[in-house]
């Protein structure tokens, strides 16, 4: 029994929280207070998976060609030769960041690993325009991670989630890693950048990356195996907690005008959107998804059964259709890569004689101090 001076507990909730309280659902999970128009079938997941598959195949093709290229120099020209695929530099984000800073400070595009810079710019641009879409539409690691936790859910029947008190600090790890790399690049002068890029280590950084996996040690193998196994049980384990690249594009995505928006008057409070979200965001309890963890995968929109309740849009504008998201991602990626190729700034300008000398000895080169 409350007295006349009693304070109702509701006043301790934020006003925003009070607006989010959903009507009581029925046994079917749909609000008993609302009628709605059911949406037709949504083909967004199929379109996104087509992009993921295409990018996986592209990376496998690049990787195979790069391996043949490296073996040619390792064997002294005794094996088949293929030209070096510049796309391998997409796996050199730190080189891309260094080259970008060098280009901004000098106005010159470095002649070593220029593709790394253009690919970095394209992925950042995609993340600004279409949220953190690089992670969920293009990134091979993100795709593999998604396949693993989906497979784990099929096998085990569920995925596991860290408690909030642990999840938040763990998510901070990727920003610490990003800060570490960002600080290292930020403190480098133009001569430092040029010296690093043109050092033996910098010239064959791509070969050293390949050799890490070819000649992997026990520690590296155990760590990677642990991440793979953990990704079966925890959604996007690497992406959520450790990927500095994801942290970078996530911060950029915070400034994106495109966001997932929920129309409260059309929402039937079934929470299917939140259950579908790979990033574990409470889509059903907010008006606008502003989190840097949103990858623009549109799984929440695809799962929503109510017409007009959930959409990706820029401000109060109409929903951005899936085909427009896909076309934008393709246009930005192909446009920037095409520009680099047409202007002759796509290939590394490293003489054949340098490759003949450095590639066989790549593992002996230490990181410049």
For each residue, the residues with C-beta under 8 A, 3 or more apart:
1:
2: 6 8
3: 6
4:
5:
6: 2 3
7: 11
8: 2 11
9: 12 13
10: 13 18
11: 7 8
12: 9
13: 9 10 17 18
14: 17 18
15: 18 19
16: 19 20
17: 13 14 20 21
18: 10 13 14 15 21
19: 15 16 264 287
20: 16 17 285 286
21: 17 18
22: 25 31 267 269 271 284 285
23: 31 32 33 34 269
24: 31 32
25: 22 28 29 30 31 32 269 270
26: 29 30 31 32
27:
28: 25
29: 25 26 270 271 272
30: 25 26 34 268 269 270
31: 22 23 24 25 26 34 268 269 270
32: 23 24 25 26
33: 23
34: 23 30 31 267 268 269
35:
36: 266 268 305 306 307 309
37: 306 307 308
38: 305 306 307
39: 42 304 305 306 307
40:
41:
42: 39 45 301 302 322
43: 46 47 322
44: 47 48 298 299 301 302 322
45: 42 48 49 299 302
46: 43 49 50
47: 43 44 50 51 322 323 326
48: 44 45 51 52 136 137 297 298 326
49: 45 46 52 53
50: 46 47 53 54
51: 47 48 54 55 137 138 326 329 330
52: 48 49 55 56 137 138 143 146
53: 49 50 56 57
54: 50 51 57 58
55: 51 52 58 59 137 138 139 140 143
56: 52 53 59 60 140 143
57: 53 54 60 61
58: 54 55 61 62 87
59: 55 56 62 63 87 90 140
60: 56 57 63 64
61: 57 58 64 65 85
62: 58 59 65 66 85 87 88 90
63: 59 60 66 67 88
64: 60 61 67 68
65: 61 62 68 69 82 83 84 85
66: 62 63 69 70 84 85 88 206 210
67: 63 64 70 71 210
68: 64 65 71 72 79 80 81 82
69: 65 66 72 73 81 82 83 84 85
70: 66 67 73 74 207 210 359
71: 67 68 74 75 79
72: 68 69 75 77 79 80 81 82
73: 69 70 76 77 355 356 359 360
74: 70 71 359 360
75: 71 72 78 79
76: 73 356 360
77: 72 73 81
78: 75
79: 68 71 72 75
80: 68 72
81: 68 69 72 77
82: 65 68 69 72 85
83: 65 69
84: 65 66 69 88 347 348
85: 61 62 65 66 69 82 88
86: 89 114 115 346 347 348
87: 58 59 62 90 115 119
88: 62 63 66 84 85 91 92 206
89: 86 92 95 96 113 114 115 116 119 206 348
90: 59 62 87 115 116 119
91: 88 206 209
92: 88 89 95 96 113 116 205 206 209
93: 96 97 116 120 244 245
94: 97 98 181 185
95: 89 92 98 99 113 116 117 197 202 205
96: 89 92 93 99 100 113 116 117 119 120 121
97: 93 94 100 101 120 181 182 185
98: 94 95 101 102 185 188 193 196 197
99: 95 96 102 103 109 110 112 113 114 116 117 193 197
100: 96 97 103 104 117 120 121
101: 97 98 104 105 185 186 188 193
102: 98 99 105 106 108 110 190 193 194 197
103: 99 100 106 107 108 109 110 117
104: 100 101
105: 101 102 190
106: 102 103 190
107: 103
108: 102 103
109: 99 103 114 117 345
110: 99 102 103 113 114 117 194 197
111: 114 348 349 350
112: 99 197 198 202 203 348 349 350
113: 89 92 95 96 99 110 116 117 197 202 205 206 348
114: 86 89 99 109 110 111 117 118 340 345 346 347 348
115: 86 87 89 90 118 119 340 346 347 348
116: 89 90 92 93 95 96 99 113 119 120
117: 95 96 99 100 103 109 110 113 114 120 121
118: 114 115 121 122 336 337 339 340 345 346
119: 87 89 90 96 115 116 122 123 336 337
120: 93 96 97 100 116 117 123 124
121: 96 100 117 118 124 125 336
122: 118 119 125 126 332 333 335 336 337
123: 119 120 126 127 134 138 245 249
124: 120 121 127 128 248 249 252
125: 121 122 128 129 332 336
126: 122 123 129 130 133 134 137 138 249 328 329 332 333
127: 123 124 130 131 132 133 134 135 249 250 252 253 256
128: 124 125 252 253 255 256
129: 125 126 256 258 328 332
130: 126 127 133 137 256 258 296 325 328 329
131: 127 253 256 258 259 294 295 296 312
132: 127 135 136 246 249 250 253 292 293 294 295 296
133: 126 127 130 136 137 138 295 296 297 325 329
134: 123 126 127 137 138 139 249
135: 127 132 138 139 142 239 246 249 295
136: 48 132 133 139 142 146 278 295 296 297
137: 48 51 52 55 126 130 133 134 296 297 326 329
138: 51 52 55 123 126 133 134 135 142 329 333
139: 55 134 135 136 142 143 239 245 246
140: 55 56 59 143 144
141: 144 145 238 239 243
142: 135 136 138 139 145 146 236 239 246 295
143: 52 55 56 139 140 146 147
144: 140 141 147 148 231
145: 141 142 148 149 231 236 237 238 239
146: 52 136 142 143 149 150 236 278
147: 143 144 150 151
148: 144 145 151 152 228 231 232
149: 145 146 152 153 159 231 232 233 234 235 236 237 278
150: 146 147 153 154
151: 147 148 154 155 232
152: 148 149 155 156 159 231 232 233
153: 149 150 156 157 158 159
154: 150 151
155: 151 152 232
156: 152 153 159 232 233
157: 153
158: 153
159: 149 152 153 156 233 234 235
160: 233 234
161: 167 234 235 280
162: 166 167 170 234
163: 166 167
164: 167 168
165: 168 169
166: 162 163 169 170
167: 161 162 163 164 170 171
168: 164 165 171 172
169: 165 166 172 173
170: 162 166 167 173 240 241
171: 167 168 174 175 240 241 293
172: 168 169 175 176
173: 169 170 176 177 241 242
174: 171 177 178 240 241 242 243 244 246 247
175: 171 172 178 179 244 247
176: 172 173 179 180
177: 173 174 180 181 242 244 247
178: 174 175 181 182 244 247 248 251
179: 175 176 182 183
180: 176 177 183 184 244
181: 94 97 177 178 184 185 244
182: 97 178 179 185 186
183: 179 180 186 187
184: 180 181 187 188
185: 94 97 98 101 181 182 188
186: 101 182 183
187: 183 184
188: 98 101 184 185 192 193 196
189: 192 193
190: 102 105 106 193 194
191: 194 195
192: 188 189 195 196
193: 98 99 101 102 188 189 190 196 197
194: 102 110 190 191 197 198
195: 191 192 198 199 368
196: 98 188 192 193 199 201 202 368
197: 95 98 99 102 110 112 113 193 194 202
198: 112 194 195 202 203
199: 195 196 202 203 365 368
200: 203 204 358 365
201: 196 204 205 208 365 366 367 368
202: 95 112 113 196 197 198 199 205 368
203: 112 198 199 200 350 354 358
204: 200 201 207 208 355 358 359 362 365
205: 92 95 113 201 202 208 209
206: 66 88 89 91 92 113 209 210
207: 70 204 210 211 358 359 362
208: 201 204 205 211 212 362 363 365
209: 91 92 205 206 212 213
210: 66 67 70 206 207 213 214
211: 207 208 214 215 362 363
212: 208 209 215 216 220
213: 209 210 216
214: 210 211
215: 211 212 363
216: 212 213 220 221 224
217: 220 221
218: 221 222
219: 222 223
220: 212 216 217 223 224
221: 216 217 218 224 225
222: 218 219 225 226
223: 219 220 226 227
224: 216 220 221 227 228
225: 221 222 228 229
226: 222 223 229 230
227: 223 224 230 231 237 238 242
228: 148 224 225 231 232
229: 225 226 232 233
230: 226 227 233 234 237
231: 144 145 148 149 152 227 228 234 236 237 238
232: 148 149 151 152 155 156 228 229
233: 149 152 156 159 160 229 230
234: 149 159 160 161 162 230 231 237 240
235: 149 159 161 240 278 279 280
236: 142 145 146 149 231 239 240 278 279
237: 145 149 227 230 231 234 240 241 242
238: 141 145 227 231 241 242 243
239: 135 139 141 142 145 236 242 243 246
240: 170 171 174 234 235 236 237 279 293
241: 170 171 173 174 237 238
242: 173 174 177 227 237 238 239
243: 141 174 238 239 246 247
244: 93 174 175 177 178 180 181 247 248
245: 93 123 139 248 249
246: 132 135 139 142 174 239 243 249 250
247: 174 175 177 178 243 244 250 251 292
248: 124 178 244 245 251 252
249: 123 124 126 127 132 134 135 245 246 252 253
250: 127 132 246 247 253 254 292 293
251: 178 247 248 254 292
252: 124 127 128 248 249 255 256
253: 127 128 131 132 249 250 256 292 294 296
254: 250 251 290 292
255: 128 252
256: 127 128 129 130 131 252 253 259
257: 314 315
258: 129 130 131 296 312 313 314 320
259: 131 256 288 289 290 294 312 313 314
260: 283 288 289 294 300 301 310 311 312
261: 287 288 289 310 311 312 313
262: 267 273 283 284 286 287 288 289 309 310
263: 266 267 308 309 310 311
264: 19 267 287
265:
266: 36 263 306 307 308 309
267: 22 34 262 263 264 284 306 309 310
268: 30 31 34 36 305 306 309
269: 22 23 25 30 31 34 284
270: 25 29 30 31 284 305 306
271: 22 29 274 275 284
272: 29 275 276 284 303 304 305
273: 262 276 277 283 284 300 301 303 304 310
274: 271 277 281 282 283 284 285 300
275: 271 272 303
276: 272 273 299 300 302 303
277: 273 274 280 281 283 299 300
278: 136 146 149 235 236 295 297 299
279: 235 236 240 291 293 294 295
280: 161 235 277 293
281: 274 277 289 291 293 294 300
282: 274 285 286
283: 260 262 273 274 277 286 289 300 310
284: 22 262 267 269 270 271 272 273 274
285: 20 22 274 282
286: 20 262 282 283 289 290
287: 19 261 262 264
288: 259 260 261 262
289: 259 260 261 262 281 283 286 294
290: 254 259 286 294
291: 279 281 294
292: 132 247 250 251 253 254
293: 132 171 240 250 279 280 281
294: 131 132 253 259 260 279 281 289 290 291
295: 131 132 133 135 136 142 278 279
296: 130 131 132 133 136 137 253 258 312 325
297: 48 133 136 137 278
298: 44 48 301 302 312 322 325
299: 44 45 276 277 278 302 303
300: 260 273 274 276 277 281 283 303 304 310
301: 42 44 260 273 298 304 310 311 312
302: 42 44 45 276 298 299
303: 272 273 275 276 299 300
304: 39 272 273 300 301 309 310
305: 36 38 39 268 270 272
306: 36 37 38 39 266 267 268 270 309 310
307: 36 37 38 39 266
308: 37 263 266 311
309: 36 262 263 266 267 268 304 306
310: 260 261 262 263 267 273 283 300 301 304 306
311: 260 261 263 301 308 318 319 320
312: 131 258 259 260 261 296 298 301 319 320 325
313: 258 259 261 316 317 318 319 320
314: 257 258 259 317 320
315: 257
316: 313
317: 313 314
318: 311 313
319: 311 312 313
320: 258 311 312 313 314 324 325
321: 324 325
322: 42 43 44 47 298 325 326
323: 47 326 327
324: 320 321 327 328
325: 130 133 296 298 312 320 321 322 328 329
326: 47 48 51 137 322 323 329 330
327: 323 324 330 331
328: 126 129 130 324 325 331 332
329: 51 126 130 133 137 138 325 326 332 333
330: 51 326 327 333 334
331: 327 328 334 335
332: 122 125 126 129 328 329 335 336
333: 122 126 138 329 330 336 337
334: 330 331 337 338
335: 122 331 332 338 339
336: 118 119 121 122 125 332 333 339 340
337: 118 119 122 333 334 340 341 346
338: 334 335 341 342
339: 118 335 336 342 343
340: 114 115 118 336 337 343 345 346
341: 337 338 344 346
342: 338 339
343: 339 340
344: 341 347
345: 109 114 118 340
346: 86 114 115 118 337 340 341
347: 84 86 114 115 344
348: 84 86 89 111 112 113 114 115
349: 111 112
350: 111 112 203 354 355
351: 354 355
352: 355 356
353: 356 357
354: 203 350 351 357 358
355: 73 204 350 351 352 358 359
356: 73 76 352 353 359 360
357: 353 354 360 361
358: 200 203 204 207 354 355 361 362 365
359: 70 73 74 204 207 355 356 362
360: 73 74 76 356 357
361: 357 358 364 365
362: 204 207 208 211 358 359 365
363: 208 211 215
364: 361
365: 199 200 201 204 208 358 361 362
366: 201
367: 201
368: 195 196 199 201 202
369:
